[in-house]
Amino acid sequence: MIANSTEVKNNFGKYLRMTFREDVIITSNGRKIARLTTYDENYKKEDTGWCIREGSVAYEMPPRKVTYEEFLEISEESEQRLEYIDGEIYLLASPKIDHQVALGELHIMFHEWFRGKKCRPMLAPFDIKLKRPNGGRNIVQPDLMVICDMDENRNEKGKYDGVPVLVLEIISEGTRKNDFVKKFDLYLSTGVKEYWIVNPINREVEVFQFEDGEIVNNMTYKGQEMVRSFVFEGFGLIAEKIFG
């Protein structure tokens, strides 16, 4: 985005928030004189320019601290897929082929098994609001989730305000850390009962059962093994079929 120096000076807060989405080029007398950008420790200056360290590949936007209200303002104005975890914004990168193949297969399997039942599988993009015990608010978009209280927790804007029973994330090399650490801890502490981590890289599925903020069961499946839900009795699928 390009803005003149007077406009930036008079509305500095506005343009500072804009840097969460893009750099702001500042002009004076028609000349480009400066660049307003965000600072992040995942970036370092090299002789050849800016480069991204390993670890910021997970999301296209490096995390940066903002308030929940600021995030809502930014997300309302953005057409990008954003998540908000413990005060940090993440811009979700476009998924790769293996991710979409697995998600498509999973949606078919989940949809068929839950057909006619109260609980309903939902696909991203679909905002889930999760509140930590300390009151911290978060908004995430799991790849797939199973919701059993949709009618009871539909707000006046037609959005969902409850907690899914089951949440599923399909990881990549870039999202591995977030899915195994940040999101794992978030789901564990906010009332999600079951968490599936689907890994197309090694063609495995890990299933965790949570109760009262603790892991009470977990299993890893691959090949022709039947992936089974701890919470939904009778629900299962062949691991290898997920990956096409």
PyRosetta script that sets phi, psi and omega in degrees:
from pyrosetta import init, pose_from_sequence

init()
pose = pose_from_sequence("MIANSTEVKNNFGKYLRMTFREDVIITSNGRKIARLTTYDENYKKEDTGWCIREGSVAYEMPPRKVTYEEFLEISEESEQRLEYIDGEIYLLASPKIDHQVALGELHIMFHEWFRGKKCRPMLAPFDIKLKRPNGGRNIVQPDLMVICDMDENRNEKGKYDGVPVLVLEIISEGTRKNDFVKKFDLYLSTGVKEYWIVNPINREVEVFQFEDGEIVNNMTYKGQEMVRSFVFEGFGLIAEKIFG")
pose.set_psi(1, 145.7)
pose.set_omega(1, -179.7)
pose.set_phi(2, -117.3)
pose.set_psi(2, 133.0)
pose.set_omega(2, 177.9)
pose.set_phi(3, -145.0)
pose.set_psi(3, 148.9)
pose.set_omega(3, 179.6)
pose.set_phi(4, -80.8)
pose.set_psi(4, 159.7)
pose.set_omega(4, -172.2)
pose.set_phi(5, -61.8)
pose.set_psi(5, -35.1)
pose.set_omega(5, 179.6)
pose.set_phi(6, -66.0)
pose.set_psi(6, -44.5)
pose.set_omega(6, 178.7)
pose.set_phi(7, -61.4)
pose.set_psi(7, -43.0)
pose.set_omega(7, 179.8)
pose.set_phi(8, -65.4)
pose.set_psi(8, -41.7)
pose.set_omega(8, 179.8)
pose.set_phi(9, -61.6)
pose.set_psi(9, -41.2)
pose.set_omega(9, -176.9)
pose.set_phi(10, -79.6)
pose.set_psi(10, -19.5)
pose.set_omega(10, -177.5)
pose.set_phi(11, -134.5)
pose.set_psi(11, 48.8)
pose.set_omega(11, -172.4)
pose.set_phi(12, -61.0)
pose.set_psi(12, -40.8)
pose.set_omega(12, -179.4)
pose.set_phi(13, -61.0)
pose.set_psi(13, -41.2)
pose.set_omega(13, 179.1)
pose.set_phi(14, -60.9)
pose.set_psi(14, -47.1)
pose.set_omega(14, -177.2)
pose.set_phi(15, -74.2)
pose.set_psi(15, -26.6)
pose.set_omega(15, 175.5)
pose.set_phi(16, -65.1)
pose.set_psi(16, -40.7)
pose.set_omega(16, 177.2)
pose.set_phi(17, -66.2)
pose.set_psi(17, -33.6)
pose.set_omega(17, 179.9)
pose.set_phi(18, -63.0)
pose.set_psi(18, -26.3)
pose.set_omega(18, -178.9)
pose.set_phi(19, -68.3)
pose.set_psi(19, -12.6)
pose.set_omega(19, 173.6)
pose.set_phi(20, -66.1)
pose.set_psi(20, -23.6)
pose.set_omega(20, -178.3)
pose.set_phi(21, -105.5)
pose.set_psi(21, -34.9)
pose.set_omega(21, -177.1)
pose.set_phi(22, -162.6)
pose.set_psi(22, 159.7)
pose.set_omega(22, 174.8)
pose.set_phi(23, -69.0)
pose.set_psi(23, 150.7)
pose.set_omega(23, 176.4)
pose.set_phi(24, -111.5)
pose.set_psi(24, 119.5)
pose.set_omega(24, 177.5)
pose.set_phi(25, -89.7)
pose.set_psi(25, 122.8)
pose.set_omega(25, -176.9)
pose.set_phi(26, -98.4)
pose.set_psi(26, 132.5)
pose.set_omega(26, -179.1)
pose.set_phi(27, -117.1)
pose.set_psi(27, 157.0)
pose.set_omega(27, 174.6)
pose.set_phi(28, -145.1)
pose.set_psi(28, 124.6)
pose.set_omega(28, -177.2)
pose.set_phi(29, 54.8)
pose.set_psi(29, 36.4)
pose.set_omega(29, 176.4)
pose.set_phi(30, 83.0)
pose.set_psi(30, -1.1)
pose.set_omega(30, 179.8)
pose.set_phi(31, -106.4)
pose.set_psi(31, 142.1)
pose.set_omega(31, 175.0)
pose.set_phi(32, -77.3)
pose.set_psi(32, 120.3)
pose.set_omega(32, -174.1)
pose.set_phi(33, -118.3)
pose.set_psi(33, -18.2)
pose.set_omega(33, -176.4)
pose.set_phi(34, -160.1)
pose.set_psi(34, 164.2)
pose.set_omega(34, 177.5)
pose.set_phi(35, -127.5)
pose.set_psi(35, 125.9)
pose.set_omega(35, 175.7)
pose.set_phi(36, -97.8)
pose.set_psi(36, 118.0)
pose.set_omega(36, -176.5)
pose.set_phi(37, -140.2)
pose.set_psi(37, 168.0)
pose.set_omega(37, 179.8)
pose.set_phi(38, -86.7)
pose.set_psi(38, 152.1)
pose.set_omega(38, 175.8)
pose.set_phi(39, -97.9)
pose.set_psi(39, 136.1)
pose.set_omega(39, 177.0)
pose.set_phi(40, -149.3)
pose.set_psi(40, 138.5)
pose.set_omega(40, -176.7)
pose.set_phi(41, -73.4)
pose.set_psi(41, -10.2)
pose.set_omega(41, 175.7)
pose.set_phi(42, -75.1)
pose.set_psi(42, -9.2)
pose.set_omega(42, -179.0)
pose.set_phi(43, -108.5)
pose.set_psi(43, 146.1)
pose.set_omega(43, 175.4)
pose.set_phi(44, -140.1)
pose.set_psi(44, 153.3)
pose.set_omega(44, -178.0)
pose.set_phi(45, -90.7)
pose.set_psi(45, 124.3)
pose.set_omega(45, 175.9)
pose.set_phi(46, -112.1)
pose.set_psi(46, 167.4)
pose.set_omega(46, 178.4)
pose.set_phi(47, -58.3)
pose.set_psi(47, -30.7)
pose.set_omega(47, -177.3)
pose.set_phi(48, -92.6)
pose.set_psi(48, 1.2)
pose.set_omega(48, 179.8)
pose.set_phi(49, 127.9)
pose.set_psi(49, -158.0)
pose.set_omega(49, -179.0)
pose.set_phi(50, -86.8)
pose.set_psi(50, 138.0)
pose.set_omega(50, 175.3)
pose.set_phi(51, -133.5)
pose.set_psi(51, 157.2)
pose.set_omega(51, -177.6)
pose.set_phi(52, -99.9)
pose.set_psi(52, 128.0)
pose.set_omega(52, 175.7)
pose.set_phi(53, -73.4)
pose.set_psi(53, 157.1)
pose.set_omega(53, 173.7)
pose.set_phi(54, -61.3)
pose.set_psi(54, 135.3)
pose.set_omega(54, -178.2)
pose.set_phi(55, 118.1)
pose.set_psi(55, -26.8)
pose.set_omega(55, 176.1)
pose.set_phi(56, -97.5)
pose.set_psi(56, 6.3)
pose.set_omega(56, -179.8)
pose.set_phi(57, -72.3)
pose.set_psi(57, -21.3)
pose.set_omega(57, -174.3)
pose.set_phi(58, -57.0)
pose.set_psi(58, -42.9)
pose.set_omega(58, -177.8)
pose.set_phi(59, -132.9)
pose.set_psi(59, 149.8)
pose.set_omega(59, -177.1)
pose.set_phi(60, -70.0)
pose.set_psi(60, -26.1)
pose.set_omega(60, 178.7)
pose.set_phi(61, -105.9)
pose.set_psi(61, 120.9)
pose.set_omega(61, 177.2)
pose.set_phi(62, -62.4)
pose.set_psi(62, 146.8)
pose.set_omega(62, -177.6)
pose.set_phi(63, -65.9)
pose.set_psi(63, 145.0)
pose.set_omega(63, 176.6)
pose.set_phi(64, -151.1)
pose.set_psi(64, 145.5)
pose.set_omega(64, -173.0)
pose.set_phi(65, -76.8)
pose.set_psi(65, 130.5)
pose.set_omega(65, 172.2)
pose.set_phi(66, -145.4)
pose.set_psi(66, 164.7)
pose.set_omega(66, 175.6)
pose.set_phi(67, -79.0)
pose.set_psi(67, 164.7)
pose.set_omega(67, 178.6)
pose.set_phi(68, -61.2)
pose.set_psi(68, -40.7)
pose.set_omega(68, -179.7)
pose.set_phi(69, -65.3)
pose.set_psi(69, -38.8)
pose.set_omega(69, 177.1)
pose.set_phi(70, -64.7)
pose.set_psi(70, -39.2)
pose.set_omega(70, 178.6)
pose.set_phi(71, -62.5)
pose.set_psi(71, -43.7)
pose.set_omega(71, 179.7)
pose.set_phi(72, -60.3)
pose.set_psi(72, -39.6)
pose.set_omega(72, 178.9)
pose.set_phi(73, -65.4)
pose.set_psi(73, -44.2)
pose.set_omega(73, -179.6)
pose.set_phi(74, -65.4)
pose.set_psi(74, -44.2)
pose.set_omega(74, -176.3)
pose.set_phi(75, -68.2)
pose.set_psi(75, -31.6)
pose.set_omega(75, 178.1)
pose.set_phi(76, -65.0)
pose.set_psi(76, -33.1)
pose.set_omega(76, -177.2)
pose.set_phi(77, -89.2)
pose.set_psi(77, -12.3)
pose.set_omega(77, -173.7)
pose.set_phi(78, -99.1)
pose.set_psi(78, 146.0)
pose.set_omega(78, 173.7)
pose.set_phi(79, -97.7)
pose.set_psi(79, 0.4)
pose.set_omega(79, 179.6)
pose.set_phi(80, -83.7)
pose.set_psi(80, 161.1)
pose.set_omega(80, 174.2)
pose.set_phi(81, -85.3)
pose.set_psi(81, 117.8)
pose.set_omega(81, -176.4)
pose.set_phi(82, -120.4)
pose.set_psi(82, 146.7)
pose.set_omega(82, 171.0)
pose.set_phi(83, -124.3)
pose.set_psi(83, 154.7)
pose.set_omega(83, -178.7)
pose.set_phi(84, -131.4)
pose.set_psi(84, 110.9)
pose.set_omega(84, -176.1)
pose.set_phi(85, -127.8)
pose.set_psi(85, 115.8)
pose.set_omega(85, 176.7)
pose.set_phi(86, 50.6)
pose.set_psi(86, 46.6)
pose.set_omega(86, 174.2)
pose.set_phi(87, 86.0)
pose.set_psi(87, 1.1)
pose.set_omega(87, -178.5)
pose.set_phi(88, -116.0)
pose.set_psi(88, 140.6)
pose.set_omega(88, 178.7)
pose.set_phi(89, -95.5)
pose.set_psi(89, 137.7)
pose.set_omega(89, 175.5)
pose.set_phi(90, -126.9)
pose.set_psi(90, 129.6)
pose.set_omega(90, 174.6)
pose.set_phi(91, -95.9)
pose.set_psi(91, 117.4)
pose.set_omega(91, -175.3)
pose.set_phi(92, -74.4)
pose.set_psi(92, 128.1)
pose.set_omega(92, 179.2)
pose.set_phi(93, -74.0)
pose.set_psi(93, 158.8)
pose.set_omega(93, 177.1)
pose.set_phi(94, -65.2)
pose.set_psi(94, 130.3)
pose.set_omega(94, -176.5)
pose.set_phi(95, -69.1)
pose.set_psi(95, 153.1)
pose.set_omega(95, 178.9)
pose.set_phi(96, -88.9)
pose.set_psi(96, 174.9)
pose.set_omega(96, -174.5)
pose.set_phi(97, -59.7)
pose.set_psi(97, -47.8)
pose.set_omega(97, -178.1)
pose.set_phi(98, -58.9)
pose.set_psi(98, -37.2)
pose.set_omega(98, 178.4)
pose.set_phi(99, -62.9)
pose.set_psi(99, -47.5)
pose.set_omega(99, -176.6)
pose.set_phi(100, -70.2)
pose.set_psi(100, -34.7)
pose.set_omega(100, 175.7)
pose.set_phi(101, -61.5)
pose.set_psi(101, -48.7)
pose.set_omega(101, 180.0)
pose.set_phi(102, -62.6)
pose.set_psi(102, -42.7)
pose.set_omega(102, -179.0)
pose.set_phi(103, -64.6)
pose.set_psi(103, -40.8)
pose.set_omega(103, 178.6)
pose.set_phi(104, -62.8)
pose.set_psi(104, -45.6)
pose.set_omega(104, 178.9)
pose.set_phi(105, -62.7)
pose.set_psi(105, -44.3)
pose.set_omega(105, -179.1)
pose.set_phi(106, -63.1)
pose.set_psi(106, -42.3)
pose.set_omega(106, -178.8)
pose.set_phi(107, -62.1)
pose.set_psi(107, -40.8)
pose.set_omega(107, 178.0)
pose.set_phi(108, -61.2)
pose.set_psi(108, -47.9)
pose.set_omega(108, -177.9)
pose.set_phi(109, -64.2)
pose.set_psi(109, -45.2)
pose.set_omega(109, 179.1)
pose.set_phi(110, -65.8)
pose.set_psi(110, -44.7)
pose.set_omega(110, -177.2)
pose.set_phi(111, -60.6)
pose.set_psi(111, -42.7)
pose.set_omega(111, -178.8)
pose.set_phi(112, -65.9)
pose.set_psi(112, -42.1)
pose.set_omega(112, -176.5)
pose.set_phi(113, -71.1)
pose.set_psi(113, -35.9)
pose.set_omega(113, -176.3)
pose.set_phi(114, -90.5)
pose.set_psi(114, -0.1)
pose.set_omega(114, 179.0)
pose.set_phi(115, -57.4)
pose.set_psi(115, 128.3)
pose.set_omega(115, 179.1)
pose.set_phi(116, 82.7)
pose.set_psi(116, -4.7)
pose.set_omega(116, 178.5)
pose.set_phi(117, -96.0)
pose.set_psi(117, 163.9)
pose.set_omega(117, -178.9)
pose.set_phi(118, -65.3)
pose.set_psi(118, -41.3)
pose.set_omega(118, -177.8)
pose.set_phi(119, -74.3)
pose.set_psi(119, 146.2)
pose.set_omega(119, -173.9)
pose.set_phi(120, -132.3)
pose.set_psi(120, 129.5)
pose.set_omega(120, 173.4)
pose.set_phi(121, -78.1)
pose.set_psi(121, 139.2)
pose.set_omega(121, 179.0)
pose.set_phi(122, -128.6)
pose.set_psi(122, 149.8)
pose.set_omega(122, -178.8)
pose.set_phi(123, -108.4)
pose.set_psi(123, 153.6)
pose.set_omega(123, 169.0)
pose.set_phi(124, -68.9)
pose.set_psi(124, 151.1)
pose.set_omega(124, 3.4)
pose.set_phi(125, -83.4)
pose.set_psi(125, 126.1)
pose.set_omega(125, -179.1)
pose.set_phi(126, -154.7)
pose.set_psi(126, 112.9)
pose.set_omega(126, -175.1)
pose.set_phi(127, -70.2)
pose.set_psi(127, 132.8)
pose.set_omega(127, 172.8)
pose.set_phi(128, -119.9)
pose.set_psi(128, 123.4)
pose.set_omega(128, 179.9)
pose.set_phi(129, -97.6)
pose.set_psi(129, 122.5)
pose.set_omega(129, -177.6)
pose.set_phi(130, -125.0)
pose.set_psi(130, 131.3)
pose.set_omega(130, -179.1)
pose.set_phi(131, -111.0)
pose.set_psi(131, 124.8)
pose.set_omega(131, 177.8)
pose.set_phi(132, -72.8)
pose.set_psi(132, 162.0)
pose.set_omega(132, 179.2)
pose.set_phi(133, -56.8)
pose.set_psi(133, -29.0)
pose.set_omega(133, 179.1)
pose.set_phi(134, -82.4)
pose.set_psi(134, 2.6)
pose.set_omega(134, 178.3)
pose.set_phi(135, 96.0)
pose.set_psi(135, -7.8)
pose.set_omega(135, 179.9)
pose.set_phi(136, -62.9)
pose.set_psi(136, 129.7)
pose.set_omega(136, -176.4)
pose.set_phi(137, -100.3)
pose.set_psi(137, 142.2)
pose.set_omega(137, -176.9)
pose.set_phi(138, -138.2)
pose.set_psi(138, 152.3)
pose.set_omega(138, 173.9)
pose.set_phi(139, -133.2)
pose.set_psi(139, 122.3)
pose.set_omega(139, -179.3)
pose.set_phi(140, -129.7)
pose.set_psi(140, 164.4)
pose.set_omega(140, 177.4)
pose.set_phi(141, -128.2)
pose.set_psi(141, 82.3)
pose.set_omega(141, 176.9)
pose.set_phi(142, -59.2)
pose.set_psi(142, 154.5)
pose.set_omega(142, 179.4)
pose.set_phi(143, -64.2)
pose.set_psi(143, -39.0)
pose.set_omega(143, 179.0)
pose.set_phi(144, -150.7)
pose.set_psi(144, 145.9)
pose.set_omega(144, 179.3)
pose.set_phi(145, -148.4)
pose.set_psi(145, 156.8)
pose.set_omega(145, 175.6)
pose.set_phi(146, -115.7)
pose.set_psi(146, 122.3)
pose.set_omega(146, -176.0)
pose.set_phi(147, -114.5)
pose.set_psi(147, 131.1)
pose.set_omega(147, -177.3)
pose.set_phi(148, -114.6)
pose.set_psi(148, 0.2)
pose.set_omega(148, -178.3)
pose.set_phi(149, -132.8)
pose.set_psi(149, 40.2)
pose.set_omega(149, -176.3)
pose.set_phi(150, -60.0)
pose.set_psi(150, -47.5)
pose.set_omega(150, -176.6)
pose.set_phi(151, -65.9)
pose.set_psi(151, -39.4)
pose.set_omega(151, -177.6)
pose.set_phi(152, -71.1)
pose.set_psi(152, -23.9)
pose.set_omega(152, -173.9)
pose.set_phi(153, -122.0)
pose.set_psi(153, 29.8)
pose.set_omega(153, 173.3)
pose.set_phi(154, -89.2)
pose.set_psi(154, 120.8)
pose.set_omega(154, -177.2)
pose.set_phi(155, -85.5)
pose.set_psi(155, -178.6)
pose.set_omega(155, -174.7)
pose.set_phi(156, -67.8)
pose.set_psi(156, -17.3)
pose.set_omega(156, 178.0)
pose.set_phi(157, -92.4)
pose.set_psi(157, 4.9)
pose.set_omega(157, 179.7)
pose.set_phi(158, 78.2)
pose.set_psi(158, 19.3)
pose.set_omega(158, 178.8)
pose.set_phi(159, -109.3)
pose.set_psi(159, 163.8)
pose.set_omega(159, -174.4)
pose.set_phi(160, -95.2)
pose.set_psi(160, 132.7)
pose.set_omega(160, -178.2)
pose.set_phi(161, -117.2)
pose.set_psi(161, 10.4)
pose.set_omega(161, -177.8)
pose.set_phi(162, -98.1)
pose.set_psi(162, -164.2)
pose.set_omega(162, -179.8)
pose.set_phi(163, -118.9)
pose.set_psi(163, 122.7)
pose.set_omega(163, 177.8)
pose.set_phi(164, -61.7)
pose.set_psi(164, 150.5)
pose.set_omega(164, 175.5)
pose.set_phi(165, -74.7)
pose.set_psi(165, -42.2)
pose.set_omega(165, -178.1)
pose.set_phi(166, -126.6)
pose.set_psi(166, 137.1)
pose.set_omega(166, 177.0)
pose.set_phi(167, -127.4)
pose.set_psi(167, 139.8)
pose.set_omega(167, -178.1)
pose.set_phi(168, -130.0)
pose.set_psi(168, 132.0)
pose.set_omega(168, 175.2)
pose.set_phi(169, -123.0)
pose.set_psi(169, 136.3)
pose.set_omega(169, 174.4)
pose.set_phi(170, -101.1)
pose.set_psi(170, 116.6)
pose.set_omega(170, -171.2)
pose.set_phi(171, -91.3)
pose.set_psi(171, 162.7)
pose.set_omega(171, 171.8)
pose.set_phi(172, -134.7)
pose.set_psi(172, 177.6)
pose.set_omega(172, 177.1)
pose.set_phi(173, -58.1)
pose.set_psi(173, -35.9)
pose.set_omega(173, -177.6)
pose.set_phi(174, -76.0)
pose.set_psi(174, -37.1)
pose.set_omega(174, -174.9)
pose.set_phi(175, -92.9)
pose.set_psi(175, -2.0)
pose.set_omega(175, -174.2)
pose.set_phi(176, -52.9)
pose.set_psi(176, -48.2)
pose.set_omega(176, -176.9)
pose.set_phi(177, -62.7)
pose.set_psi(177, -45.2)
pose.set_omega(177, -179.7)
pose.set_phi(178, -64.3)
pose.set_psi(178, -44.4)
pose.set_omega(178, -176.0)
pose.set_phi(179, -69.4)
pose.set_psi(179, -33.5)
pose.set_omega(179, -178.6)
pose.set_phi(180, -87.9)
pose.set_psi(180, -19.2)
pose.set_omega(180, -176.2)
pose.set_phi(181, -118.4)
pose.set_psi(181, -72.6)
pose.set_omega(181, -174.3)
pose.set_phi(182, -61.5)
pose.set_psi(182, -53.8)
pose.set_omega(182, -177.7)
pose.set_phi(183, -71.0)
pose.set_psi(183, -36.0)
pose.set_omega(183, 177.2)
pose.set_phi(184, -56.6)
pose.set_psi(184, -49.9)
pose.set_omega(184, -179.7)
pose.set_phi(185, -64.8)
pose.set_psi(185, -37.9)
pose.set_omega(185, 179.3)
pose.set_phi(186, -63.9)
pose.set_psi(186, -48.3)
pose.set_omega(186, -179.4)
pose.set_phi(187, -65.8)
pose.set_psi(187, -38.3)
pose.set_omega(187, 179.5)
pose.set_phi(188, -60.6)
pose.set_psi(188, -36.9)
pose.set_omega(188, -171.2)
pose.set_phi(189, -96.2)
pose.set_psi(189, -2.4)
pose.set_omega(189, -173.0)
pose.set_phi(190, -119.6)
pose.set_psi(190, 12.2)
pose.set_omega(190, 171.9)
pose.set_phi(191, 103.5)
pose.set_psi(191, -1.8)
pose.set_omega(191, 173.4)
pose.set_phi(192, -65.0)
pose.set_psi(192, 136.1)
pose.set_omega(192, -175.6)
pose.set_phi(193, -93.7)
pose.set_psi(193, -26.5)
pose.set_omega(193, -177.5)
pose.set_phi(194, -145.1)
pose.set_psi(194, 136.0)
pose.set_omega(194, -177.6)
pose.set_phi(195, -128.0)
pose.set_psi(195, 121.4)
pose.set_omega(195, 175.9)
pose.set_phi(196, -104.2)
pose.set_psi(196, 129.9)
pose.set_omega(196, 172.9)
pose.set_phi(197, -113.1)
pose.set_psi(197, 111.5)
pose.set_omega(197, -177.5)
pose.set_phi(198, -100.0)
pose.set_psi(198, 124.5)
pose.set_omega(198, -173.0)
pose.set_phi(199, -117.9)
pose.set_psi(199, 97.2)
pose.set_omega(199, 179.1)
pose.set_phi(200, -68.1)
pose.set_psi(200, -17.3)
pose.set_omega(200, -177.4)
pose.set_phi(201, -67.5)
pose.set_psi(201, -49.0)
pose.set_omega(201, 177.6)
pose.set_phi(202, -110.6)
pose.set_psi(202, 10.7)
pose.set_omega(202, 174.9)
pose.set_phi(203, 55.4)
pose.set_psi(203, 49.9)
pose.set_omega(203, 178.2)
pose.set_phi(204, -123.4)
pose.set_psi(204, 158.6)
pose.set_omega(204, 173.3)
pose.set_phi(205, -131.0)
pose.set_psi(205, 126.2)
pose.set_omega(205, 175.0)
pose.set_phi(206, -109.2)
pose.set_psi(206, 134.0)
pose.set_omega(206, -179.2)
pose.set_phi(207, -121.5)
pose.set_psi(207, 127.6)
pose.set_omega(207, -179.4)
pose.set_phi(208, -120.9)
pose.set_psi(208, 137.3)
pose.set_omega(208, 173.5)
pose.set_phi(209, -108.0)
pose.set_psi(209, 131.0)
pose.set_omega(209, -179.1)
pose.set_phi(210, -112.8)
pose.set_psi(210, 142.2)
pose.set_omega(210, 171.0)
pose.set_phi(211, -145.3)
pose.set_psi(211, 126.0)
pose.set_omega(211, 176.3)
pose.set_phi(212, 51.4)
pose.set_psi(212, 42.9)
pose.set_omega(212, 176.7)
pose.set_phi(213, 74.6)
pose.set_psi(213, 16.9)
pose.set_omega(213, 179.8)
pose.set_phi(214, -128.9)
pose.set_psi(214, 152.1)
pose.set_omega(214, 173.2)
pose.set_phi(215, -83.6)
pose.set_psi(215, 119.9)
pose.set_omega(215, -178.4)
pose.set_phi(216, -107.4)
pose.set_psi(216, -19.9)
pose.set_omega(216, 176.7)
pose.set_phi(217, -152.5)
pose.set_psi(217, 148.5)
pose.set_omega(217, 169.5)
pose.set_phi(218, -158.3)
pose.set_psi(218, 145.3)
pose.set_omega(218, 179.9)
pose.set_phi(219, -143.3)
pose.set_psi(219, 151.4)
pose.set_omega(219, 175.2)
pose.set_phi(220, -119.2)
pose.set_psi(220, 135.3)
pose.set_omega(220, -175.8)
pose.set_phi(221, -128.4)
pose.set_psi(221, 149.0)
pose.set_omega(221, 173.8)
pose.set_phi(222, -157.7)
pose.set_psi(222, 170.1)
pose.set_omega(222, 178.0)
pose.set_phi(223, 61.4)
pose.set_psi(223, -131.6)
pose.set_omega(223, -178.0)
pose.set_phi(224, -89.9)
pose.set_psi(224, 9.9)
pose.set_omega(224, 178.6)
pose.set_phi(225, -70.5)
pose.set_psi(225, 146.6)
pose.set_omega(225, 179.9)
pose.set_phi(226, -86.1)
pose.set_psi(226, 115.1)
pose.set_omega(226, 176.1)
pose.set_phi(227, -75.8)
pose.set_psi(227, 121.0)
pose.set_omega(227, -176.2)
pose.set_phi(228, -117.9)
pose.set_psi(228, 144.0)
pose.set_omega(228, 176.2)
pose.set_phi(229, -83.4)
pose.set_psi(229, 138.5)
pose.set_omega(229, 174.1)
pose.set_phi(230, -77.1)
pose.set_psi(230, -32.9)
pose.set_omega(230, -172.6)
pose.set_phi(231, -89.0)
pose.set_psi(231, -43.0)
pose.set_omega(231, -177.4)
pose.set_phi(232, -99.1)
pose.set_psi(232, 95.4)
pose.set_omega(232, -175.7)
pose.set_phi(233, -61.0)
pose.set_psi(233, 131.4)
pose.set_omega(233, 178.3)
pose.set_phi(234, 94.0)
pose.set_psi(234, -12.5)
pose.set_omega(234, -179.8)
pose.set_phi(235, -87.4)
pose.set_psi(235, 126.6)
pose.set_omega(235, 178.0)
pose.set_phi(236, -161.0)
pose.set_psi(236, 162.4)
pose.set_omega(236, 178.8)
pose.set_phi(237, -154.6)
pose.set_psi(237, 153.8)
pose.set_omega(237, -179.7)
pose.set_phi(238, -73.8)
pose.set_psi(238, 126.9)
pose.set_omega(238, -175.3)
pose.set_phi(239, -54.7)
pose.set_psi(239, -49.6)
pose.set_omega(239, -173.4)
pose.set_phi(240, -63.0)
pose.set_psi(240, -28.3)
pose.set_omega(240, -179.2)
pose.set_phi(241, -66.7)
pose.set_psi(241, -23.5)
pose.set_omega(241, 179.8)
pose.set_phi(242, -62.3)
pose.set_psi(242, -34.3)
pose.set_omega(242, -171.0)
pose.set_phi(243, -95.9)
pose.set_psi(243, 13.7)
pose.set_omega(243, 175.3)
pose.set_phi(244, 68.7)
pose.dump_pdb("model.pdb")
